Every structure is written in structure tokens, then in C-alpha cells.
Amino acid sequence: MTKRVGLETRPGGQDGTFRAAVGRRALTVLNRLLAIAGLEARRRATLKAQDKALRYDYYWYNANKKIDLRRVKGFGALAQTVIERGRTYLKHDRLYSLWQAVGQLDSDELAIAEIGAYRGGSARFVAEALHRHGRANRFYVCDTFCGHVSVDDRVDGPHQVGRQFMKASYDKVVRYLRPFPNVRVLEGDFRETCRELDGEDGFALVHIDVDVYPITRCCLDYFADRLVLVGVMVVDDYGFLTCTGAKQAVDEFVSARTGFWRLHLLTAQAVLIKTSVDEIDEDTIDRDISEGSNAGG
């Protein structure tokens, strides 16, 4: 087995480029000598990255035995195109959850929705996925396009009103999604714009990616009774330590309702599947919402 040792090279100053070149050359020469003893030198930054990866090896354990999502027919090329355009923070793993959810739609009759569109990347992905699966469901894409409008200071950590996700434009997202006549983009606080969805008979799929407690909870409560049986809500960032408000909203929701299965994926998404028309614990809902509104922004 080849052993590895760390070698630090720090390019800097006016001759940084020259130092970097010398460092690479020195590393090459050094490794030729170390190879005799079965050793290998690597840059310190590389070793740090490898050490970090080893701490979370359960994410990629046996990765070489798993299906490479980038090669899944239909999905891989589409996901890569969307990612390269830089209009979403979602990568292959989380986009694949949406791809599978879209693939389970059995008709065009029911609407779907996304709350938290940012620059429209994931919405474009879903719209393209619908098309490739032969579907044209009415698709509502909702966002403030001016960042967070409400946060809960207790649980929403680094998220602040008017600070994150400000580089979004309603007009640009509308143009980006214009090729899809089944898509309707709604601008504003979802607690107000949700009335535009009231006329729908039901929803089959909802993607919630708003990061913070107040709006996540609002979305869950709004769609709970509007989601059809075996309908799906995908909540992004449920497992992220930076989005504990989203997790709390989901946990409170499922504790108050018996008609939903919750799956926590290694992608950090929560998938909620409606299994029955449940009996609602009104006391739990009232208490949770009251506590959130008293502490939130």
C-alpha cells in the first residue's frame, strides 16, 4: 500500500505563479524518489479535503457500486445542463428526487407547484422533466424574488429578512420559463399569493425550498388538504444544519397530522407522502403556529 505524506506549497506575493510552478515540479520530483519506498506526497489542501471526506464516508461508501445518476437516461444530460447554467443550488442528487417525483405523475389533470424558485433553475428542470415524461401539468412557480420576507429568530440561524437570495428577478425568471406554456410564475409573499392557487381541484406534487420556518410551515399547512392521496411534497434543506427552521416546520407538521409519511433522504430533503385524509390535532397546530408567530420576524 502506498503511504501518503503532506507537503505544503503556498503560492503568494508577486512571484506567486512562479512559486506554484516550482512547487508542482518539486512535488513531481519528490514523488519519484518517495515511490521507491512506497510513499507519495500530496498537497496539504488535498489531504485536508480527503480527511474531511473520510469523516463522512457513509455518504459515498460503495459509491463505485452505485448507479451513476449522471448517466441515467433522460435525467443526466438535463440535470447537467441546468446545473451548468448556474441558476440553482441543487445538484444531481436533489434534482434526481424531483425527477423521480415527476415520473410518478399519472396524468396532466392535477397541478403542481414550487415555492422558492430563486433564479428559476429547479423550476426549469421540473418543467423540462414534465415535458420529457409527456406531461403538461399546470405548474405554479412562486417566489418573492427579493429574498426572505419573514424568519423565526429562534430557529432560522443565519437567515435574515432582505439579506439572502437577493439576486433574483421576476422578469428574468418569466423569460427563462417562457418556453413552457403550462408554467405560471407568481411574485410575492406566498402567504398572499397562495390565493391564486385556490381554484385548483388538487395538487399532485409540491416542491418547497424556502429554508426558513414561517414560510415552510405556511406551505405545509396550505397544501396539506389540497394534496391528493399519494401526492408528494419535497422539502429541501430539511437535513441542513443551516436550515433548522425548515426541519422544525416539517417535524411539527407531521406530529400534528397522521396522514403523512415522512422520509428523510441523504440528500437532506424530506419527502412527505400523503397516505390518508388524516384527523388533525387542532391543539397541536394552534400551539405550534402561535409559538412560531410570537418568535418570528
Secondary structure, 3 states (H helix, E strand, C coil): CCEEEEECCCCCCCCHHHHHHHHHHHHHHHHHHHHHHCEEEEEHHHHHHHHHHHHCHHHHCCHHHCCCHHHCCCHHHHHHHHHHCCCCCCCHHHHHHHHHHHHCCCCCCCEEEEECCCCCHHHHHHHHHHHHCCCCCCEEEEECCCCCCCCECCCCCCCCCCCCCCCCCHHHHHHHCCCCCCEEEEECCHHHHHHHHCCCCCEEEEEECCCCHHHHHHHHHHHHCCEEEEEEEEECCCCCHHHHHHHHHHHHHHHHECCEEEEECCCCCEEEEECCCCCECHHHHHHHHHHHHHHEC
